[in-house]
């Protein structure tokens, strides 16, 4: 069970590390402007598509074990359910490739005319990709809000503050990158930064939640060893 929960600790850093390396190697890709999902477009996009599927699988595995953890540690039952949904969303995001956004890849028209690029009809794959993003960018802030209320009732105010900060940070930066990728003139140059801040807020919270679920088991093992000495 511990190994499965640990999947939730490492999933976020794996995801961020992978798309950072892939973005640095991709010609014409500007991490400050372009979406993480855009790395999955084209023949070179297999690495990011695999990144989505792998990390989504890690979160699904972790969520199943989080659901069997104490509610005093993880929060209400809906929290691991939303984590599992986010994992499914990541897998779906890897299976269904986004439409070109904000001029990437170069030479491809963007669906809806985003960021001043030629207007084309959204593809079915792009629409499904956006649909699968909902349990990630909406579901995780909701999970953090739920955990905030649970922590306040238990008088765990530090954890409540962490959850609230994550929820606010992910939701607000999600709104900003949504406007940027929609072509807002004052934001379009910073869409990639806003999206990365959103991902860091949500996935960082998931790593903290998973690590928190590991601690009781570690403490119990140490106490047991001491009793046997």
Residue pairs with C-beta under 8 A, 6 or more apart in sequence:
1 65
1 68
1 217
2 214
2 217
4 61
4 62
4 64
4 65
5 62
5 65
5 66
5 69
5 210
5 213
5 214
6 62
6 210
6 214
7 58
7 59
7 61
7 62
7 210
8 58
8 59
8 62
8 63
8 66
8 83
8 206
8 207
8 209
8 210
8 213
9 62
9 207
9 210
9 211
9 214
10 58
10 207
11 55
11 58
11 59
11 62
11 203
11 206
11 207
12 55
12 199
12 203
12 204
12 206
12 207
13 207
14 51
14 54
14 55
14 58
15 51
15 55
15 90
15 199
15 203
16 196
16 199
16 200
16 203
18 47
18 48
18 51
18 55
19 36
19 39
19 48
19 51
20 31
22 39
22 47
22 48
22 51
23 29
23 31
23 34
23 36
23 39
24 31
26 39
26 44
28 104
28 105
28 106
29 38
29 39
29 104
30 104
30 192
31 192
31 193
31 196
32 189
32 190
32 192
32 193
33 102
33 103
33 104
33 188
33 189
33 190
33 191
33 192
34 101
34 102
34 103
34 104
34 191
34 192
35 98
35 101
35 102
35 104
35 177
35 181
35 191
35 192
35 195
36 48
36 192
36 195
36 196
36 199
37 48
37 93
37 97
37 98
37 101
37 129
37 133
38 98
38 100
38 101
38 102
38 104
38 105
39 45
39 47
39 48
40 48
40 49
40 52
40 93
40 94
40 97
40 98
41 97
41 98
41 99
41 100
41 104
41 105
41 108
42 105
45 97
48 94
49 94
49 95
49 97
50 94
51 94
52 90
52 91
52 93
52 94
53 90
53 91
53 94
53 95
55 87
55 90
56 86
56 87
56 88
56 89
56 90
56 91
56 92
56 93
56 94
57 87
57 91
58 87
59 83
59 84
59 86
59 87
59 90
59 206
60 84
60 87
60 88
60 91
61 87
62 83
62 87
62 206
62 210
63 80
63 81
63 83
63 84
63 87
64 80
64 84
65 213
66 74
66 79
66 80
66 83
66 209
66 210
66 213
67 74
67 77
67 80
67 81
67 84
69 80
69 213
69 216
70 216
71 77
71 150
72 154
73 212
73 213
73 215
73 216
74 80
74 147
74 209
74 212
74 213
75 143
75 146
75 147
75 150
75 151
76 146
76 147
76 150
78 143
78 146
79 143
79 146
79 147
79 150
79 209
82 135
82 139
82 140
82 142
82 143
82 146
83 140
83 143
83 206
83 209
85 135
85 139
86 135
86 136
86 139
86 140
86 143
86 202
86 206
88 132
88 135
89 132
89 133
89 134
89 135
89 136
89 139
90 132
90 136
91 132
92 128
92 129
92 131
92 132
93 129
93 132
93 133
93 136
96 125
96 126
96 128
96 129
96 132
97 125
97 126
97 129
98 125
98 126
98 129
98 130
99 110
99 111
99 122
99 123
99 125
99 126
99 129
100 108
100 109
100 110
100 111
100 117
101 110
101 111
101 114
101 115
101 181
101 191
102 110
102 114
102 115
102 117
102 180
102 181
102 188
102 191
103 110
103 115
103 116
103 117
109 117
109 118
109 119
109 120
110 117
110 118
110 119
110 120
111 120
111 121
111 122
111 123
111 126
112 119
112 120
112 122
113 119
113 120
113 183
114 181
114 182
114 183
115 181
115 183
115 188
116 183
136 202
137 170
137 174
137 198
137 202
140 166
140 170
140 202
140 205
140 206
141 166
141 167
141 168
141 170
141 171
141 174
141 202
142 167
144 163
144 164
144 166
144 167
144 170
144 202
144 205
145 163
145 164
145 167
147 159
147 160
147 163
147 209
148 160
148 163
148 164
148 167
151 157
151 159
151 160
151 163
152 160
159 212
162 205
162 208
163 205
165 201
166 201
166 202
166 204
166 205
169 197
169 198
169 201
170 198
170 201
170 202
170 205
173 194
173 195
173 197
173 198
173 201
174 194
174 195
174 198
176 187
176 190
176 194
177 191
177 192
177 194
177 195
177 198
179 187
180 187
180 188
180 189
180 190
180 191
180 194
181 188
181 191
181 195
187 194
